Amino acid sequence: MVVLTSKSTNTKMVNKISFLIAMLILFSNCQKGPHEKYDLLITNATILNVHNGEVSSGMMIGISGDVIRMVEKMKNLKKYNSSNKFDAENKFVMPGLWDMHVHFRGGDSLINENKNLLPLFLSYGITSVRDAGGDMTLSVMNWKDEINDGTLVGPNIFTSGPKLDGPKPAWVGSLVVETNEDIIKAMDSLESLGVDYVKMYDGSLSKEAFYGIVKEASKRNLKTTGHMPLAANILEAAQLGLDGSEHVFYALKSCSILPDSIFQVNNGRGVLGAIAENYEPNKAREVFEELGNNDFYITPTLEVMNVLSDVAEKDHSQDSLLSFIGNGIISTYQGRVESAKKAAARGGKNIYMDMLALSSKYIPAMDESGIKIIAGSDSGAFNSYCYPGASLINELSLMVKSGLSPQQALKTSVINGPLFFDLEDFYGGIEIGKMSDIIVLEENPFEDIRNLNTVSKVIKNGILYEAGEFRSTLKALKLKNLE
């Protein structure tokens, strides 16, 4: 068994990836010699370097197993051979995307429907996802192992396991944490599961328990992110070791001229509006700089706010992707729809629209301050019409609309995704020694982020797939479930 540890994560990979990483540590600089064969040889590739924005045409890539072992100019083609060749025809080749906020949830009756959606991520070029907590942890752990073993087709899964919440958890499956003893037991449980990080939720979690979780997780080298109790302060939490925040408004709350305690009134009702109305730009600059200096990550989840901003009136019945979603998951969408309709009937403010505008406005400032923005869609059951795969492309498009360049937006997924897990040595580039999670696009996303919709090929676990194959598989799975 190989257990990978670092200063900020104890990710346990008792599977194919752990073995590969151990081997890569020893042999990452080893390159096959001339005339040796590769399992897959990609020729005539135009490689996109997401890290620095370089575009290199006329390239070839040699892959053995799941690892890139050669990257060279096409002029050296005669040196190398493979029984399996793919001519990229000068199309654009880049590392697979990472969606850093998805949910697998809905209870035992929806386990298969969640599992069946795994190919949909791949069809959009998403080769890794971060599960942000749900109620089917053991199933997710099994999928994770099966994907890494090559017995299940899907993206790499990194998971928090169950969320940590207070005495009245907002979501089924969460671990209740009130006392220091609860914190120790919860951490022991998460470590025994082999989770990749810790996710907190603010349903009823106290400020004291939140800070306690962060401190205990830091002692155990477990990364922490999630929702934050309204009475807590993000700067104080970051000093204690908090690694990130899910959704941008927790950072924006600290940029308000109101004290943290004010946001507890009425159990936080109207908090989004209060944040928007009391935001102070000068204070924001100070907050962003301090978070940037603390190597902090923020997952804005703009797309879910975008979808929910008009979910009360928009008709989604003809959405093309709805045909891929199981009927059980579709039924969970109605909760937010009905809530939005009731809010609209009361004549209240559209808080999601307001927060989307405010969040988008300050993403470039966060990025410039050194905060690591990471792309996450918040797709999954209960998040109405936020579809796996497409929602991440929309998320990246909204980041560009906010002021990031297409390359900067891509970094939030391709570079910052693995960086959160300290896996940047193994993902994020078309380079010798890195994993061969690769996508091929018809058009260049550096020129227009919407060109991510032109993914034609996906390489996963050393196998070359047509992107359209995954959707055909998904349709068959849904039909089978209806039988």
Phi, psi and omega in degrees: 000137177247126176245116181271125177232155175213183181294345185225009176203146175244037182311123181258121183237074180274071188192195185297320183296320180299319179296316181297318180296319178299318179292322181295326178301323181277325191236018186298336180265000180281130178236140179297148180278170179305146176073000176278153185265150174246158177292328177214132178240115178264126181244163176052048181262143170256104188273130176261121177266101184293332182293315184241359177083005180288146176239119184243113181265167177065042184247160173228153185227126178255129183238131173237124186064237178252015190238138174285122183246350180205135172222115184213169174289151181298339181298342180261015186304320185296346178287337191236158183213163176196145176283347181234103181246146175228120177272111182284350176054042177066015176287173189266126185242131181209168177295154177296156180281157174241127172257111191264014173204094175230167178228132169250108187198175179124003178089174185304325184291344182250011180301311182294323179295322176294314181298321182294344180277351182304318179296335181295324176300313182297326182296339176259011177082014179269110185258354176214141176227152174248112178284122185264033173099138180197206184234026177222050188301314183297322177295316180299319178298320178295317179299317180304312180294318181294322177295316180292332177277350181083011179266353176225136180268121180178176178285157170303139179245127171245129189227150175271351190069211180291149174289160172252125184220180182274197187295338176237080185300142179285334184233141176298142177094354180285153174269131182278128181230117176236315186252172176298324178297320177298320181298314180299314181297318180296317180294320176300317181296315180295320178294323179293330177286337182079037181292163183266344178190177181246133180242124177259155177225148188259031178302306176213021181288129180282160177300318183295317179293322178300309179297322179296320178297315181300315181294317181292320178296321178298321178299326183265008181059037174256133178284150182231142173200175177141205176272158184236134175306144186296336180276348183278162180243128186293328179290318177296318179297320179296322178295329179281346178124004177300129185270331184196177179223134175269130184077139191280342189289344176290325174288320181294329178301322180287351177265008180274153177280351179275147177290157183303324185296334182298328186286355178278344185301135179056037179056031175085005180296133181081010184295322181297319178295321180296321178298313182297321185281336186244023180287136183237107186304319181295320177294325180300317180301319179294317180297314182298318181296318180293319177295319178299322178290342179262016177056049188265146180246138174230131176254102188293326185050057180292322187295322180294324175294322179298314180294315184288343181293337179228021184293338181291327184248342184279137178269113181260006187296338181256010177303131182297326183281348179299332181291344179267349186267134179296150183298328178294318178292319179303321181296332179289342182293336187294334181302308181290327178298312181294321178298319180294322179294320179295319179296319179295322180294329179283348180078020180284171179292150174276089187293329180292323177295318179296316182290326176298316180296315181292317181297315181297322184300326188253005177298314177301322180295320177298314181299316180294332181279355179100356173295137179269108177281131176237140186277126176214138188270333188066028178285153178144174179306145179081340177264092194307120171061023173262091194278139175304135178093287183299325183294330177290319177300319177295322178301313180294325177295320178293327176295319177295319178299329180287342178132353175284152172284161176305320180294319178297320178296317179297326178299327180297337180258302189286323183264308186286337176301298178296331180298324179302325181263012182059036181247023183295339178287345187241350181220164171101001180203159172267084186218155178300131178094351180266158181295146185268046169278102193227144173235152179241129182241148178286328182233160187275114179289345174295331181276325180206117185301335179292347177291352172298340178284001181257022177300125180247330181225149176225131175252121181219132183054037177076006182250134178270122181243149165281133182302325180294338179300323185294323181288326175296319177299317182296317179298319180295320180295320181293317179298321179298319181293336181275349183291000000 
